Amino acid sequence: MTFGTRGREPPVLTFSVENQMPMKTMLNPTIKLTVLAMGIGSVIGASRLAAEENKTAIAADRISLFTVPLRCQAAPDIGCGPIAKPILLQLERESAITQAWLNGTGTVLAVVWAGNDGQETRRKAIQAAFEKNGLTATELDGEARDTELKSFLSADPWYRGAEVDTLSKQEAAIVAARLVRRVQAKVEVSAETAKTLETGLTQAIMKAYNDGFVGQADKQPAFAQELLKVARTNLDEKGVAALQEACAKGYLPQAEDDGGTKRKAPDCCSPNSTGKS
């Protein structure tokens, strides 16, 4: 069964821990930071483990699986966080649905139903969310369903709701690294400068995702200025010009990029993209 009205090209396009409660201890500062980091890591790890255990305990008959075009065009090995996030969150607002997950490659979406609702109730819940986001999805059955269900119920990476921000961060880092390599192909850039530039570009791209710049034509000039601001902080005039040239090629992998394959799909950071954040 296929839901939705049209296909959708996924988009292309800081992380901080704030307000931490100080630790009342006589440990020296280095040990304090180490203990605090270990504590935060333990909480995050425990939360992720609990989610996996919760996912693996779901009865198979409460799970529906759909093929979806949510693979990231800028980073083809992963799903597109900026497009997937609002879809997953909207699905979970439906009373008939308790959970919605995307696999790591952005090709399959899993829906966990709240109860034994009839097929018509389920169909309406899915169709409403998919059509609102311009997404076409086909429900899996038979062997294809069995394969993806096994993946979903295993420890394979699947992302629920806001967890797809992890994919957005991966995508931003991949695009930033691609731009830096293009700059290095034109001008000499030290390893230290390249690393700093890449970090700055990653943060700028993530900010663009968070601010809803993806695919918004009127916001492209502001996004370009943010990237140039990072370039001017780290590069000389020739380097800035090289970054401008790199950006003009778009953010998708090109034939000349390392490991890249030239693609004809619209760049989701461009005004021609249909992506919305």
TIKOL-416391 format. One record per residue: residue number from 0; x, y, z of N, C-alpha, C in turn. Coordinates in steps of 0.05 Angstrom, whole numbers. Example, Ala and Ser with C-alpha at 12.3 -4.5 7.8 and 13.67 -1.06 7.14 Angstrom:
# residues 2
NODE   num       nX       nY       nZ      caX      caY      caZ       cX       cY       cZ
NODE     0      264     -114      156      246      -90      156      264      -66      156
NODE     1      257      -45      142      273      -21      143      258        1      157
//
This chain:
# residues 277
NODE   num       nX       nY       nZ      caX      caY      caZ       cX       cY       cZ
NODE     0       17      -24        0        0        0        0       18       25        0
NODE     1       11       44      -17       27       68      -20       11       92       -9
NODE     2       25      108        7       12      132       19       26      157        9
NODE     3       12      179        9       24      205        1       15      213      -26
NODE     4       23      237      -33       14      248      -59       37      253      -78
NODE     5       62      255      -68       84      261      -86      110      253      -73
NODE     6      131      250      -89      157      243      -79      170      268      -67
NODE     7      191      265      -53      204      288      -42      234      283      -41
NODE     8      249      303      -51      278      301      -49      287      310      -22
NODE     9      303      293       -8      312      300       18      331      324       16
NODE    10      335      339       38      351      363       36      380      359       40
NODE    11      396      379       32      424      379       41      426      401       62
NODE    12      432      406       66      445      428       77      465      419       81
NODE    13      501      492      381      523      475      377      522      460      402
NODE    14      533      446      391      527      428      413      541      437      437
NODE    15      527      440      459      539      448      484      523      437      507
NODE    16      537      434      529      524      426      554      524      450      572
NODE    17      501      461      578      500      486      593      487      482      620
NODE    18      493      502      637      480      503      663      484      477      680
NODE    19      507      466      678      512      442      694      516      449      723
NODE    20      504      433      741      507      438      769      535      431      778
NODE    21      548      450      792      576      445      801      577      421      820
NODE    22      599      406      819      603      383      837      616      393      862
NODE    23      604      386      885      615      394      911      634      372      920
NODE    24      659      377      913      679      357      920      706      370      921
NODE    25      725      357      934      752      367      937      770      357      915
NODE    26      759      343      896      775      333      874      787      356      858
NODE    27      810      352      846      822      373      830      805      377      804
NODE    28      808      400      790      791      407      767      792      385      745
NODE    29      815      374      740      816      354      719      799      330      725
NODE    30      801      320      750      786      297      759      756      304      759
NODE    31      750      329      768      722      337      768      710      335      740
NODE    32      724      346      720      714      345      692      711      316      682
NODE    33      731      299      690      730      271      681      706      257      693
NODE    34      702      261      719      679      248      732      653      258      720
NODE    35      651      285      715      627      296      704      621      285      676
NODE    36      642      283      660      639      273      633      630      244      633
NODE    37      642      228      652      634      200      654      605      198      663
NODE    38      597      216      680      569      215      689      550      221      667
NODE    39      556      242      651      539      249      629      538      227      608
NODE    40      562      215      603      563      193      584      547      169      593
NODE    41      547      164      619      532      141      630      502      146      627
NODE    42      493      171      632      465      177      629      456      174      600
NODE    43      472      185      581      465      183      553      465      154      544
NODE    44      486      139      553      487      110      546      464       95      557
NODE    45      457      100      582      434       86      594      408       92      580
NODE    46      405      118      572      381      126      558      378      112      531
NODE    47      401      111      516      401       97      490      395       68      494
NODE    48      407       55      514      403       27      519      374       21      526
NODE    49      362       38      542      334       35      549      316       36      525
NODE    50      323       55      507      307       57      482      309       32      465
NODE    51      334       21      463      338       -3      448      323      -26      460
NODE    52      324      -29      487      310      -50      500      280      -48      496
NODE    53      270      -23      497      242      -18      493      234      -25      465
NODE    54      251      -18      445      245      -24      417      245      -54      412
NODE    55      263      -68      423      265      -97      418      243     -113      431
NODE    56      229     -101      450      208     -115      465      180     -112      452
NODE    57      179      -96      430      153      -91      418      143     -115      402
NODE    58      118     -121      405      106     -143      390      105     -137      360
NODE    59      112     -157      344      115     -152      315       89     -143      302
NODE    60       66     -152      312       41     -145      300       33     -116      305
NODE    61       48     -102      322       42      -74      327       60      -55      310
NODE    62       76      -67      293       96      -52      277       89      -53      248
NODE    63       88      -29      235       86      -27      206      111      -14      196
NODE    64      120      -23      173      145      -13      161      139       -3      133
NODE    65      152       20      126      147       33      101      174       41       88
NODE    66      175       38       62      198       49       47      193       79       44
NODE    67      214       95       49      211      124       47      236      136       33
NODE    68      232      158       18      255      171        5      268      192       23
NODE    69      279      184       45      291      202       64      321      199       67
NODE    70      334      188       46      363      186       45      374      214       40
NODE    71      395      222       53      407      248       50      423      249       23
NODE    72      416      269        7      430      272      -19      459      282      -15
NODE    73      463      298        6      490      309       11      508      288       23
NODE    74      497      269       38      512      247       51      496      221       46
NODE    75      499      209       23      481      187       14      481      162       31
NODE    76      500      160       50      500      136       67      482      138       92
NODE    77      471      162       96      454      166      120      427      178      114
NODE    78      409      177      133      383      189      130      385      219      134
NODE    79      365      234      124      364      263      126      350      272      151
NODE    80      365      281      171      353      290      196      334      313      194
NODE    81      341      335      180      323      358      179      296      353      167
NODE    82      294      335      148      268      328      136      254      307      153
NODE    83      268      287      163      256      265      178      244      274      204
NODE    84      257      292      218      249      299      245      220      309      247
NODE    85      211      328      232      183      337      234      163      315      227
NODE    86      171      297      209      153      275      201      150      256      224
NODE    87      172      248      237      171      230      259      155      241      283
NODE    88      160      267      288      147      280      311      117      282      305
NODE    89      110      288      280       81      290      274       68      263      276
NODE    90       81      242      267       69      215      269       63      208      298
NODE    91       81      215      316       77      208      344       56      225      358
NODE    92       47      246      344       25      262      355       -2      249      348
NODE    93       -2      230      330      -27      216      323      -34      197      346
NODE    94      -59      197      355      -67      181      378      -64      151      373
NODE    95      -65      143      349      -63      114      343      -34      104      342
NODE    96      -15      123      344       14      117      341       29      123      367
NODE    97       45      105      376       61      110      400       90      117      394
NODE    98      101      106      372      129      111      365      132      111      335
NODE    99      152      127      326      159      128      297      189      129      296
NODE   100      201      112      279      230      110      277      239      110      248
NODE   101      263      120      243      275      120      217      301      104      219
NODE   102      306       87      199      331       72      200      354       90      192
NODE   103      379       81      197      402       98      194      407      108      166
NODE   104      398       94      146      402      102      118      379      118      107
NODE   105      358      123      123      336      139      114      318      126       93
NODE   106      318      100       92      303       86       71      278       72       81
NODE   107      276       67      108      254       53      119      244       67      144
NODE   108      218       71      147      206       83      170      189       63      184
NODE   109      191       61      211      176       42      227      156       57      244
NODE   110      131       47      244      110       58      261      101       37      281
NODE   111      100       45      306       90       27      327       62       37      335
NODE   112       43       19      333       15       26      338        8       24      368
NODE   113      -10       41      377      -17       42      405      -33       17      413
NODE   114      -49        7      395      -66      -16      402      -75      -31      377
NODE   115      -96      -46      379     -106      -61      357     -127      -46      341
NODE   116     -119      -22      332     -137       -6      315     -141      -19      288
NODE   117     -164      -15      277     -170      -26      251     -152      -15      229
NODE   118     -152      -28      206     -135      -19      184     -143        9      174
NODE   119     -168       15      175     -177       42      165     -166       64      183
NODE   120     -167       59      210     -156       79      228     -126       83      224
NODE   121     -112       61      220      -83       62      216      -77       76      189
NODE   122      -93       70      169      -88       81      142      -91      112      144
NODE   123     -112      121      157     -117      150      159      -95      164      175
NODE   124      -86      152      196      -65      164      212      -39      167      196
NODE   125      -32      147      181       -7      148      165      -10      167      142
NODE   126      -33      165      128      -37      182      105      -37      212      111
NODE   127      -49      219      134      -50      247      142      -22      259      146
NODE   128       -5      243      159       23      253      165       39      254      139
NODE   129       37      233      123       53      232       99       45      253       78
NODE   130       19      257       75       10      276       55       17      305       63
NODE   131       15      310       89       22      337       99       51      344       93
NODE   132       68      325       93       97      329       88      105      323       59
NODE   133       85      318       42       92      313       14      108      288       10
NODE   134      103      268       26      120      243       26      104      220       15
NODE   135      116      205       -4      104      181      -14      118      157       -1
NODE   136      102      139       11      114      116       25       98       91       19
NODE   137      111       69       16       98       44        9      103       24       32
NODE   138       81       12       42       84       -7       64       96      -33       55
NODE   139      114      -43       71      128      -68       65      112      -92       74
NODE   140      114     -114       59      103     -139       67      121     -162       58
NODE   141      113     -186       66      128     -209       57      157     -210       67
NODE   142      175     -219       49      203     -222       56      216     -195       62
NODE   143      209     -174       47      220     -148       52      214     -138       80
NODE   144      189     -142       89      181     -134      116      197     -150      136
NODE   145      199     -176      132      214     -193      151      242     -184      155
NODE   146      255     -176      133      283     -167      134      285     -141      150
NODE   147      268     -122      145      270      -96      159      260      -99      188
NODE   148      241     -117      192      231     -121      220      254     -132      237
NODE   149      269     -151      225      292     -162      240      312     -140      247
NODE   150      317     -122      228      335     -100      233      324      -82      256
NODE   151      298      -76      254      286      -58      274      287      -69      302
NODE   152      282      -95      304      281     -108      331      309     -115      341
NODE   153      330     -110      325      357     -115      333      370      -90      344
NODE   154      396      -90      347      411      -67      357      419      -49      334
NODE   155      409      -53      309      416      -36      287      408       -7      293
NODE   156      422       13      282      415       40      288      389       49      275
NODE   157      370       56      292      345       68      284      341       93      301
NODE   158      328      114      291      327      139      305      298      148      308
NODE   159      291      156      332      264      164      339      263      194      344
NODE   160      245      208      331      240      237      337      265      253      337
NODE   161      270      267      359      293      285      361      320      271      358
NODE   162      320      245      360      345      230      358      358      233      330
NODE   163      341      240      310      352      243      283      370      268      281
NODE   164      371      284      302      391      306      303      419      295      300
NODE   165      423      270      309      448      257      306      456      254      277
NODE   166      436      248      260      441      246      231      447      273      220
NODE   167      434      294      230      438      321      220      467      330      226
NODE   168      477      323      250      504      330      257      524      315      239
NODE   169      518      290      233      536      274      215      536      287      187
NODE   170      512      295      178      510      307      151      526      333      150
NODE   171      522      350      171      536      376      171      566      372      170
NODE   172      576      352      185      605      347      186      615      337      159
NODE   173      599      320      145      607      310      119      608      332       98
NODE   174      588      350       98      587      372       79      610      391       85
NODE   175      616      397      110      638      415      117      664      404      108
NODE   176      669      378      113      694      365      104      697      366       74
NODE   177      674      363       60      675      364       30      683      392       21
NODE   178      672      413       33      679      440       25      709      446       31
NODE   179      718      436       54      747      441       60      765      427       40
NODE   180      758      403       32      775      389       12      775      404      -14
NODE   181      752      416      -22      752      431      -46      770      456      -44
NODE   182      770      468      -21      787      492      -17      816      483      -18
NODE   183      823      461       -5      851      451       -5      860      444      -33
NODE   184      842      437      -51      849      430      -78      857      455      -94
NODE   185      850      479      -84      855      504      -98      878      520      -85
NODE   186      879      520      -58      899      535      -44      912      518      -22
NODE   187      935      527      -14      949      512        8      937      520       35
NODE   188      928      499       50      917      504       76      930      484       96
NODE   189      940      494      118      953      477      137      933      458      150
NODE   190      942      436      161      925      416      173      909      428      197
NODE   191      923      445      212      911      458      235      888      477      226
NODE   192      894      493      206      874      512      196      850      497      184
NODE   193      856      475      169      835      460      157      816      448      178
NODE   194      828      439      200      812      428      221      794      449      234
NODE   195      805      472      239      790      494      251      768      504      232
NODE   196      775      505      206      755      514      186      732      494      184
NODE   197      739      468      184      719      447      183      700      448      207
NODE   198      711      453      231      694      455      255      675      478      253
NODE   199      686      501      244      669      525      241      647      522      221
NODE   200      653      510      198      633      505      177      612      486      187
NODE   201      620      465      202      601      446      213      581      460      231
NODE   202      591      477      248      574      492      266      555      510      251
NODE   203      565      523      230      548      541      214      526      526      200
NODE   204      532      503      190      512      486      175      491      476      195
NODE   205      500      468      219      481      459      239      462      482      247
NODE   206      473      505      250      457      529      257      436      534      235
NODE   207      444      530      210      425      533      188      403      513      190
NODE   208      409      488      197      389      468      201      369      477      223
NODE   209      381      485      245      365      492      269      347      516      263
NODE   210      357      534      246      342      559      240      323      556      217
NODE   211      322      532      206      303      527      184      311      538      157
NODE   212      338      539      152      348      550      127      345      530      104
NODE   213      341      505      110      341      484       89      321      489       67
NODE   214      331      492       43      313      495       20      298      521       18
NODE   215      304      541       36      289      566       36      304      587       20
NODE   216      294      594       -3      308      611      -22      315      638       -9
NODE   217      297      649        7      301      675       18      323      675       40
NODE   218      330      652       50      350      650       71      377      642       61
NODE   219      380      636       35      405      628       24      427      650       27
NODE   220      421      675       21      442      695       24      453      697       53
NODE   221      436      695       72      445      695      100      462      671      107
NODE   222      454      648       96      470      623      100      497      626       88
NODE   223      498      637       63      524      640       50      542      659       65
NODE   224      531      680       77      546      699       92      558      686      117
NODE   225      543      668      129      553      654      153      577      637      146
NODE   226      576      623      123      598      607      114      623      625      108
NODE   227      618      647       95      640      666       89      652      678      114
NODE   228      635      682      134      645      693      159      666      674      171
NODE   229      659      648      170      678      627      180      703      628      163
NODE   230      700      630      137      724      630      119      742      654      125
NODE   231      730      677      129      746      701      133      761      700      160
NODE   232      751      685      178      764      682      204      789      664      202
NODE   233      789      646      182      810      626      181      827      627      156
NODE   234      818      641      135      833      640      110      840      668      100
NODE   235      860      669       82      866      694       69      847      699       46
NODE   236      852      720       31      834      728       10      830      706      -11
NODE   237      852      693      -19      851      671      -38      835      647      -27
NODE   238      839      642       -2      824      620       11      794      625       12
NODE   239      787      650       18      758      657       19      746      654       -9
NODE   240      761      663      -30      751      660      -57      748      630      -64
NODE   241      767      614      -54      765      585      -60      740      573      -47
NODE   242      734      582      -23      709      572      -10      684      581      -24
NODE   243      684      606      -34      662      615      -50      658      597      -74
NODE   244      680      591      -87      678      573     -111      669      545     -103
NODE   245      678      535      -80      669      509      -71      639      508      -65
NODE   246      629      530      -53      600      531      -47      584      534      -72
NODE   247      595      548      -92      580      552     -117      575      525     -132
NODE   248      591      505     -126      587      479     -138      564      463     -125
NODE   249      554      474     -102      533      460      -88      545      442      -66
NODE   250      527      430      -51      536      415      -28      534      385      -32
NODE   251      524      377      -55      523      348      -61      550      339      -70
NODE   252      556      313      -67      582      303      -77      584      305     -107
NODE   253      607      314     -116      612      317     -145      632      296     -154
NODE   254      635      293     -180      653      273     -191      681      277     -181
NODE   255      689      303     -178      717      308     -170      722      306     -140
NODE   256      700      303     -124      704      300      -96      713      272      -89
NODE   257      729      269      -68      739      243      -60      716      225      -54
NODE   258      714      203      -68      692      183      -62      665      193      -70
NODE   259      664      216      -83      638      228      -90      627      217     -117
NODE   260      601      218     -120      588      210     -145      571      233     -153
NODE   261      574      242     -177      558      265     -186      529      258     -187
NODE   262      512      275     -176      483      270     -175      468      292     -188
NODE   263      445      285     -200      428      304     -213      406      314     -195
NODE   264      403      303     -171      382      311     -153      386      340     -144
NODE   265      365      355     -139      368      383     -129      383      384     -103
NODE   266      399      404     -100      413      408      -75      394      419      -55
NODE   267      391      405      -32      370      413      -13      376      439        1
NODE   268      400      449       -2      406      475        9      400      497      -12
NODE   269      391      489      -36      386      508      -57      357      515      -58
NODE   270      350      538      -71      322      546      -73      306      526      -89
NODE   271      318      508     -105      303      489     -120      294      465     -104
NODE   272      304      463      -79      296      441      -62      268      444      -53
NODE   273      255      421      -48      228      421      -37      229      416       -7
NODE   274      253      413        4      255      407       32      246      430       50
NODE   275      233      423       72      225      442       92      233      432      119
NODE   276      240      450      136      249      442      162      228      447      182
//
